[in-house]
Each structure stands twice: as C-alpha cells, then as structure tokens.
C-alpha cells in the first residue's frame, strides 16, 4: 500500500513538473522559419473526418522542393478537422477548415498565422467579391455569409432558400463571377445554380441543370460551364447520367448539354487553363470501377465530349485536380487508400510528366500563388 502511495505521489510530481515546463521550448523545436516569395503551390490535405489531422503542404515548382505540414511546423498549431479549401487574397491565404468551423488566415510567404474567422457552422469555400467583402459557403446552412475584410466580421447572410451550397467533391470552384453576377453551385441532392447580385448581396435567380452540379468555370467567351455528376446508385435523390452543361451568362439559359454515356461515371473537378479555351476534368466514378479513367481535356469549341483520357491514370485513386494559371501545368492527386499520405503528380500542359511527390492525407485541392511581397 505504501509503495502504491509513493508511486501516485511520483506521478503527481511528474505532472506538476511537466506542466511547469517552458512551452516555448517545445513549440520552437520544430518551428519553420521561412520566407517563400517565389511562385508556389499549396496542397490542401483534408485529412480524415473527426481525426483532426488536416495539413497544408507547399511545393516550389522551380526547385521541386516539397514541404509538408507547413502550417503546424510554422505555428505549432494543428490545422484542424478537414481542410476543405484555400483561397489567396493579396498576400494572405484563407484556409477553410470545414468540421472545425473556422477559417485560418496565414501569410502566404512565411506561412505564419495572422488571424481567423470563427462563428461558422461548417464552412466550405470562401470567395472574394472585391477588396472589401467575401462570400462564405456552409454545409449545414441555407445561407451564404458575407464577410467584411476590414471589420473582420460577418456583416450579412444571403438566404439561398433551396438547400445548401455544399458538395463533397473537392473541386476548383464553388463560386464564379462574371459582370456583377456571382454563380453558386448547390450540389448535395440538388440540381441548381444560384445567381447572386454581387453589388447588393441578394439572390436574384437560379438555373436548373443536371443532378448534383459539382464544379464550374467561366470560359474565354464568358460562358458558364457546369459539371454535374448525376448522383449515385442507391441515393434517395435518384441517379441520372452525368452532364457537362454550357450556359449563356447574358440570358442565364442553357446553350448545350453534353451527356456522358456511362451512368456509372461521376466526373468532377472541372478546371480551365490560363487562356480559358480548354476544359479539364476528372473522369472517374464513386466506386472507382470505371474504364479509361483519368484526366480529360476538351476545347470549349468542341461539339462532343472527349472519348479518351488526356492523361491516363488507371492505377491511381485520383482525388484532386488543379491547373497552374501561370504556366498551364497540370497537378492531380492520388488519395491511395484514404488513410495514408497521398501523392501528387505534376505534368506539363502537353501531358509530359514532370514530378511526383508525397504530401498529406487525402490531398484534395491546389492553390497557386505568384510572387506577392509581405
């Protein structure tokens, strides 16, 4: 009994001594001190839901150097639970942490934490309308939040009426803007593109498209392209063949519908190049069991869907896609088995392989930066 009491006392003393240790010594141990003013690529690694193991990687295209866990290694602070997306505004990067309900703001050159946006339920994407305000989408809300950059507060909420602005496919765009209109895709169990008046922050119209629109872009002719995955087998919402839809943004009407032949196909991650005359997307299915899966390329002037992959990726579990707006390089990720660190592949715009590197768990998005100064 005496031995047990002594053992308990030793444990208590150890806990007290440990709690009195200088936290700065521990935090400084792995801190990254850098100033990356070069062009670079942030890779958003969402991690696993409820595990809090999201991370941020940074890749230098010139040196081919990859730095993983840059947010934690710089700030001694975990990124959080499910990193959904990242958007750059001037010299700041806004990292949306979905299940943690917040948006971290970092300096994109030093990776240092500068601020955060809180009081959000389940944020997904942030889109900067201008130099004063941004829109934030939310998984569990029927509203789009309007964030004021200067006051650093949510100043308004736009009622979107018909559901949410969420999609689980981690695509290049949630919002796109042309003229004074902002288009928002409503993905989950929906078939609607919402139109917001960017000056007055109100919902003005909507366009019915295919089931579950998951990504969209504006082309060189100011047409809106929307990729719809068609839902999935067994869904209560039903399933239909996936569609790629071209929309006239002047009339807000559909110009052309391209329908995928195989109902099992769930294309995603619609992207465009710098000149906005080509479309890229991932051709795959929810189950991963589809022939000729890969990265597909299509001219905006084409009258037909592409029949063969631009980059074939039969062996990879492709999970994310991004096109570098500075040089047209193609980046896509492989989530492997969703629990181990993923892999990113880099190709030139002519489909020539350039590099392959390891990143974090479930790499789902890419955010490209130029050469901003602090």
NORBELKA-V164022 format. One record per residue. N is the residue number from 1. RES is the residue in one small letter. PSI is psi in degrees with one decimal (* if undefined). D_LAST is the distance of its C-alpha to the last C-alpha in whole Angstrom. Layout:
# NORBELKA-V164022
n=N res=RES psi=PSI d_last=D_LAST
n=N res=RES psi=PSI d_last=D_LAST
This chain:
# NORBELKA-V164022
n=1 res=x psi=-43.4 d_last=63
n=2 res=x psi=-38.7 d_last=62
n=3 res=x psi=-42.0 d_last=60
n=4 res=x psi=-41.9 d_last=58
n=5 res=x psi=-42.7 d_last=57
n=6 res=x psi=-37.9 d_last=56
n=7 res=x psi=-41.7 d_last=54
n=8 res=x psi=-41.2 d_last=52
n=9 res=x psi=-42.7 d_last=52
n=10 res=x psi=-39.8 d_last=50
n=11 res=x psi=-44.0 d_last=48
n=12 res=x psi=-43.5 d_last=47
n=13 res=x psi=-42.3 d_last=46
n=14 res=x psi=-41.2 d_last=44
n=15 res=x psi=-43.2 d_last=42
n=16 res=x psi=-46.5 d_last=42
n=17 res=x psi=-40.8 d_last=41
n=18 res=x psi=-40.0 d_last=38
n=19 res=x psi=-20.9 d_last=37
n=20 res=x psi=-1.5 d_last=36
n=21 res=x psi=153.8 d_last=34
n=22 res=x psi=111.1 d_last=31
n=23 res=x psi=-30.2 d_last=28
n=24 res=x psi=-33.0 d_last=25
n=25 res=x psi=-43.2 d_last=27
n=26 res=x psi=-44.3 d_last=28
n=27 res=x psi=-33.0 d_last=24
n=28 res=x psi=-12.4 d_last=23
n=29 res=x psi=-46.3 d_last=25
n=30 res=x psi=14.7 d_last=23
n=31 res=x psi=135.4 d_last=20
n=32 res=x psi=128.0 d_last=17
n=33 res=x psi=103.9 d_last=15
n=34 res=x psi=167.6 d_last=12
n=35 res=x psi=87.7 d_last=9
n=36 res=x psi=88.2 d_last=10
n=37 res=x psi=3.9 d_last=8
n=38 res=x psi=170.8 d_last=12
n=39 res=x psi=144.7 d_last=14
n=40 res=x psi=177.0 d_last=15
n=41 res=x psi=123.1 d_last=17
n=42 res=x psi=134.0 d_last=17
n=43 res=x psi=123.5 d_last=21
n=44 res=x psi=111.8 d_last=22
n=45 res=x psi=107.9 d_last=25
n=46 res=x psi=-23.4 d_last=27
n=47 res=x psi=-161.2 d_last=29
n=48 res=x psi=139.4 d_last=33
n=49 res=x psi=127.8 d_last=34
n=50 res=x psi=3.9 d_last=34
n=51 res=x psi=-15.3 d_last=33
n=52 res=x psi=30.9 d_last=30
n=53 res=x psi=30.2 d_last=29
n=54 res=x psi=154.3 d_last=26
n=55 res=x psi=167.4 d_last=23
n=56 res=x psi=129.5 d_last=20
n=57 res=x psi=155.9 d_last=20
n=58 res=x psi=130.5 d_last=17
n=59 res=x psi=131.4 d_last=19
n=60 res=x psi=109.4 d_last=18
n=61 res=x psi=-25.9 d_last=20
n=62 res=x psi=-46.0 d_last=21
n=63 res=x psi=-13.1 d_last=22
n=64 res=x psi=25.8 d_last=23
n=65 res=x psi=133.0 d_last=22
n=66 res=x psi=132.0 d_last=22
n=67 res=x psi=120.9 d_last=20
n=68 res=x psi=157.6 d_last=22
n=69 res=x psi=40.5 d_last=21
n=70 res=x psi=-30.8 d_last=18
n=71 res=x psi=-48.4 d_last=17
n=72 res=x psi=-44.6 d_last=20
n=73 res=x psi=-22.1 d_last=20
n=74 res=x psi=-39.7 d_last=16
n=75 res=x psi=-2.9 d_last=18
n=76 res=x psi=40.0 d_last=21
n=77 res=x psi=125.1 d_last=22
n=78 res=x psi=144.1 d_last=24
n=79 res=x psi=-37.9 d_last=22
n=80 res=x psi=-157.4 d_last=26
n=81 res=x psi=107.1 d_last=28
n=82 res=x psi=95.0 d_last=28
n=83 res=x psi=110.5 d_last=24
n=84 res=x psi=-44.4 d_last=25
n=85 res=x psi=170.9 d_last=22
n=86 res=x psi=138.9 d_last=19
n=87 res=x psi=138.9 d_last=17
n=88 res=x psi=133.5 d_last=13
n=89 res=x psi=112.0 d_last=12
n=90 res=x psi=-121.7 d_last=9
n=91 res=x psi=13.5 d_last=6
n=92 res=x psi=143.0 d_last=9
n=93 res=x psi=131.2 d_last=12
n=94 res=x psi=109.6 d_last=15
n=95 res=x psi=115.9 d_last=18
n=96 res=x psi=118.4 d_last=22
n=97 res=x psi=99.1 d_last=24
n=98 res=x psi=-65.9 d_last=27
n=99 res=x psi=-11.9 d_last=30
n=100 res=x psi=-10.4 d_last=28
n=101 res=x psi=35.8 d_last=27
n=102 res=x psi=168.5 d_last=24
n=103 res=x psi=117.9 d_last=20
n=104 res=x psi=141.9 d_last=18
n=105 res=x psi=126.9 d_last=14
n=106 res=x psi=158.3 d_last=11
n=107 res=x psi=124.7 d_last=8
n=108 res=x psi=-8.3 d_last=9
n=109 res=x psi=-39.0 d_last=7
n=110 res=x psi=-14.6 d_last=9
n=111 res=x psi=10.9 d_last=11
n=112 res=x psi=139.3 d_last=11
n=113 res=x psi=131.3 d_last=13
n=114 res=x psi=-31.0 d_last=12
n=115 res=x psi=179.5 d_last=15
n=116 res=x psi=155.8 d_last=18
n=117 res=x psi=125.6 d_last=21
n=118 res=x psi=-164.1 d_last=24
n=119 res=x psi=34.7 d_last=28
n=120 res=x psi=149.5 d_last=28
n=121 res=x psi=-62.2 d_last=31
n=122 res=x psi=69.7 d_last=30
n=123 res=x psi=150.3 d_last=27
n=124 res=x psi=-49.4 d_last=27
n=125 res=x psi=150.1 d_last=24
n=126 res=x psi=134.8 d_last=22
n=127 res=x psi=127.3 d_last=21
n=128 res=x psi=114.3 d_last=19
n=129 res=x psi=-39.5 d_last=22
n=130 res=x psi=-159.5 d_last=20
n=131 res=x psi=0.5 d_last=17
n=132 res=x psi=-33.0 d_last=19
n=133 res=x psi=158.6 d_last=21
n=134 res=x psi=157.1 d_last=21
n=135 res=x psi=139.5 d_last=24
n=136 res=x psi=125.4 d_last=25
n=137 res=x psi=161.6 d_last=28
n=138 res=x psi=137.4 d_last=30
n=139 res=x psi=-43.1 d_last=33
n=140 res=x psi=20.7 d_last=35
n=141 res=x psi=147.4 d_last=35
n=142 res=x psi=29.0 d_last=37
n=143 res=x psi=154.8 d_last=34
n=144 res=x psi=125.2 d_last=30
n=145 res=x psi=139.7 d_last=28
n=146 res=x psi=118.7 d_last=26
n=147 res=x psi=127.8 d_last=23
n=148 res=x psi=121.8 d_last=21
n=149 res=x psi=-36.8 d_last=17
n=150 res=x psi=-45.3 d_last=18
n=151 res=x psi=-13.5 d_last=21
n=152 res=x psi=42.9 d_last=20
n=153 res=x psi=159.2 d_last=23
n=154 res=x psi=116.8 d_last=26
n=155 res=x psi=-12.1 d_last=27
n=156 res=x psi=158.6 d_last=30
n=157 res=x psi=130.8 d_last=32
n=158 res=x psi=118.0 d_last=33
n=159 res=x psi=122.9 d_last=36
n=160 res=x psi=2.6 d_last=37
n=161 res=x psi=-53.3 d_last=40
n=162 res=x psi=17.0 d_last=41
n=163 res=x psi=-131.9 d_last=40
n=164 res=x psi=176.7 d_last=36
n=165 res=x psi=56.1 d_last=33
n=166 res=x psi=146.0 d_last=33
n=167 res=x psi=143.3 d_last=34
n=168 res=x psi=-13.3 d_last=34
n=169 res=x psi=127.5 d_last=33
n=170 res=x psi=81.7 d_last=29
n=171 res=x psi=176.6 d_last=29
n=172 res=x psi=-34.3 d_last=26
n=173 res=x psi=141.7 d_last=26
n=174 res=x psi=-36.8 d_last=28
n=175 res=x psi=145.4 d_last=27
n=176 res=x psi=152.0 d_last=27
n=177 res=x psi=139.0 d_last=27
n=178 res=x psi=136.1 d_last=29
n=179 res=x psi=-125.7 d_last=30
n=180 res=x psi=18.6 d_last=30
n=181 res=x psi=136.7 d_last=31
n=182 res=x psi=127.7 d_last=30
n=183 res=x psi=133.4 d_last=32
n=184 res=x psi=129.3 d_last=32
n=185 res=x psi=133.7 d_last=34
n=186 res=x psi=102.8 d_last=36
n=187 res=x psi=-59.4 d_last=37
n=188 res=x psi=115.5 d_last=39
n=189 res=x psi=41.8 d_last=42
n=190 res=x psi=172.4 d_last=42
n=191 res=x psi=40.8 d_last=42
n=192 res=x psi=139.4 d_last=40
n=193 res=x psi=123.2 d_last=37
n=194 res=x psi=147.9 d_last=36
n=195 res=x psi=123.3 d_last=35
n=196 res=x psi=135.0 d_last=33
n=197 res=x psi=112.6 d_last=33
n=198 res=x psi=-19.6 d_last=29
n=199 res=x psi=-38.1 d_last=30
n=200 res=x psi=-4.5 d_last=32
n=201 res=x psi=50.9 d_last=31
n=202 res=x psi=149.5 d_last=34
n=203 res=x psi=126.2 d_last=36
n=204 res=x psi=-25.7 d_last=38
n=205 res=x psi=175.3 d_last=40
n=206 res=x psi=160.5 d_last=40
n=207 res=x psi=128.0 d_last=41
n=208 res=x psi=129.8 d_last=43
n=209 res=x psi=-152.6 d_last=42
n=210 res=x psi=174.6 d_last=43
n=211 res=x psi=131.9 d_last=43
n=212 res=x psi=69.5 d_last=40
n=213 res=x psi=120.8 d_last=37
n=214 res=x psi=-10.7 d_last=34
n=215 res=x psi=158.0 d_last=32
n=216 res=x psi=157.5 d_last=32
n=217 res=x psi=162.3 d_last=30
n=218 res=x psi=130.0 d_last=30
n=219 res=x psi=-176.5 d_last=32
n=220 res=x psi=-19.7 d_last=32
n=221 res=x psi=10.3 d_last=35
n=222 res=x psi=23.4 d_last=33
n=223 res=x psi=147.1 d_last=35
n=224 res=x psi=127.9 d_last=34
n=225 res=x psi=131.9 d_last=35
n=226 res=x psi=129.1 d_last=36
n=227 res=x psi=123.2 d_last=37
n=228 res=x psi=127.8 d_last=39
n=229 res=x psi=-12.2 d_last=40
n=230 res=x psi=1.2 d_last=44
n=231 res=x psi=-164.5 d_last=44
n=232 res=x psi=158.1 d_last=46
n=233 res=x psi=132.6 d_last=49
n=234 res=x psi=-6.0 d_last=51
n=235 res=x psi=141.9 d_last=48
n=236 res=x psi=-18.7 d_last=50
n=237 res=x psi=-14.5 d_last=48
n=238 res=x psi=172.8 d_last=50
n=239 res=x psi=143.8 d_last=49
n=240 res=x psi=170.5 d_last=49
n=241 res=x psi=139.7 d_last=48
n=242 res=x psi=154.0 d_last=44
n=243 res=x psi=148.7 d_last=43
n=244 res=x psi=121.4 d_last=40
n=245 res=x psi=134.0 d_last=41
n=246 res=x psi=128.5 d_last=40
n=247 res=x psi=136.6 d_last=39
n=248 res=x psi=115.5 d_last=40
n=249 res=x psi=-12.4 d_last=37
n=250 res=x psi=-42.0 d_last=39
n=251 res=x psi=-10.9 d_last=42
n=252 res=x psi=44.0 d_last=40
n=253 res=x psi=153.0 d_last=43
n=254 res=x psi=131.2 d_last=43
n=255 res=x psi=-50.7 d_last=44
n=256 res=x psi=143.9 d_last=45
n=257 res=x psi=125.2 d_last=45
n=258 res=x psi=121.7 d_last=45
n=259 res=x psi=128.8 d_last=47
n=260 res=x psi=137.1 d_last=46
n=261 res=x psi=-41.7 d_last=50
n=262 res=x psi=116.7 d_last=49
n=263 res=x psi=-17.9 d_last=49
n=264 res=x psi=-15.3 d_last=48
n=265 res=x psi=134.4 d_last=44
n=266 res=x psi=78.3 d_last=41
n=267 res=x psi=153.1 d_last=39
n=268 res=x psi=176.8 d_last=35
n=269 res=x psi=52.5 d_last=31
n=270 res=x psi=128.0 d_last=32
n=271 res=x psi=167.8 d_last=29
n=272 res=x psi=166.6 d_last=29
n=273 res=x psi=-176.1 d_last=28
n=274 res=x psi=-40.2 d_last=25
n=275 res=x psi=-4.8 d_last=29
n=276 res=x psi=33.2 d_last=30
n=277 res=x psi=0.5 d_last=33
n=278 res=x psi=146.2 d_last=34
n=279 res=x psi=146.1 d_last=34
n=280 res=x psi=144.3 d_last=33
n=281 res=x psi=162.9 d_last=34
n=282 res=x psi=127.9 d_last=35
n=283 res=x psi=106.9 d_last=39
n=284 res=x psi=-171.0 d_last=40
n=285 res=x psi=165.3 d_last=42
n=286 res=x psi=-36.7 d_last=42
n=287 res=x psi=-15.7 d_last=44
n=288 res=x psi=-2.0 d_last=43
n=289 res=x psi=82.3 d_last=47
n=290 res=x psi=145.8 d_last=46
n=291 res=x psi=150.2 d_last=47
n=292 res=x psi=36.6 d_last=45
n=293 res=x psi=153.2 d_last=42
n=294 res=x psi=-163.6 d_last=38
n=295 res=x psi=124.5 d_last=36
n=296 res=x psi=147.3 d_last=37
n=297 res=x psi=142.0 d_last=37
n=298 res=x psi=133.6 d_last=38
n=299 res=x psi=144.6 d_last=38
n=300 res=x psi=-10.6 d_last=38
n=301 res=x psi=-2.3 d_last=41
n=302 res=x psi=146.0 d_last=43
n=303 res=x psi=-1.0 d_last=46
n=304 res=x psi=155.9 d_last=46
n=305 res=x psi=146.7 d_last=44
n=306 res=x psi=144.4 d_last=43
n=307 res=x psi=-16.7 d_last=46
n=308 res=x psi=149.7 d_last=44
n=309 res=x psi=141.4 d_last=41
n=310 res=x psi=-39.7 d_last=38
n=311 res=x psi=115.9 d_last=37
n=312 res=x psi=133.7 d_last=40
n=313 res=x psi=53.9 d_last=39
n=314 res=x psi=-33.1 d_last=42
n=315 res=x psi=-10.0 d_last=42
n=316 res=x psi=151.5 d_last=38
n=317 res=x psi=78.0 d_last=37
n=318 res=x psi=134.0 d_last=35
n=319 res=x psi=-22.3 d_last=32
n=320 res=x psi=156.3 d_last=29
n=321 res=x psi=138.5 d_last=28
n=322 res=x psi=144.9 d_last=25
n=323 res=x psi=123.0 d_last=25
n=324 res=x psi=117.0 d_last=22
n=325 res=x psi=-11.5 d_last=22
n=326 res=x psi=-33.6 d_last=20
n=327 res=x psi=0.5 d_last=23
n=328 res=x psi=4.5 d_last=26
n=329 res=x psi=145.5 d_last=26
n=330 res=x psi=127.4 d_last=28
n=331 res=x psi=131.0 d_last=27
n=332 res=x psi=156.8 d_last=29
n=333 res=x psi=154.9 d_last=30
n=334 res=x psi=118.5 d_last=33
n=335 res=x psi=-6.0 d_last=33
n=336 res=x psi=-100.2 d_last=37
n=337 res=x psi=16.3 d_last=38
n=338 res=x psi=1.6 d_last=36
n=339 res=x psi=-20.2 d_last=36
n=340 res=x psi=169.7 d_last=35
n=341 res=x psi=136.4 d_last=31
n=342 res=x psi=179.8 d_last=31
n=343 res=x psi=142.8 d_last=30
n=344 res=x psi=137.6 d_last=28
n=345 res=x psi=135.3 d_last=30
n=346 res=x psi=129.7 d_last=28
n=347 res=x psi=152.5 d_last=30
n=348 res=x psi=169.2 d_last=30
n=349 res=x psi=-17.7 d_last=31
n=350 res=x psi=13.7 d_last=34
n=351 res=x psi=18.0 d_last=34
n=352 res=x psi=126.7 d_last=34
n=353 res=x psi=140.9 d_last=33
n=354 res=x psi=-45.9 d_last=30
n=355 res=x psi=158.8 d_last=29
n=356 res=x psi=134.7 d_last=30
n=357 res=x psi=154.2 d_last=28
n=358 res=x psi=142.2 d_last=28
n=359 res=x psi=-144.0 d_last=26
n=360 res=x psi=-166.2 d_last=27
n=361 res=x psi=129.4 d_last=30
n=362 res=x psi=63.6 d_last=30
n=363 res=x psi=116.8 d_last=27
n=364 res=x psi=-12.3 d_last=27
n=365 res=x psi=161.2 d_last=24
n=366 res=x psi=139.5 d_last=22
n=367 res=x psi=119.5 d_last=18
n=368 res=x psi=135.0 d_last=17
n=369 res=x psi=154.4 d_last=13
n=370 res=x psi=-129.3 d_last=12
n=371 res=x psi=58.9 d_last=10
n=372 res=x psi=151.0 d_last=7
n=373 res=x psi=159.6 d_last=4
n=374 res=x psi=* d_last=0
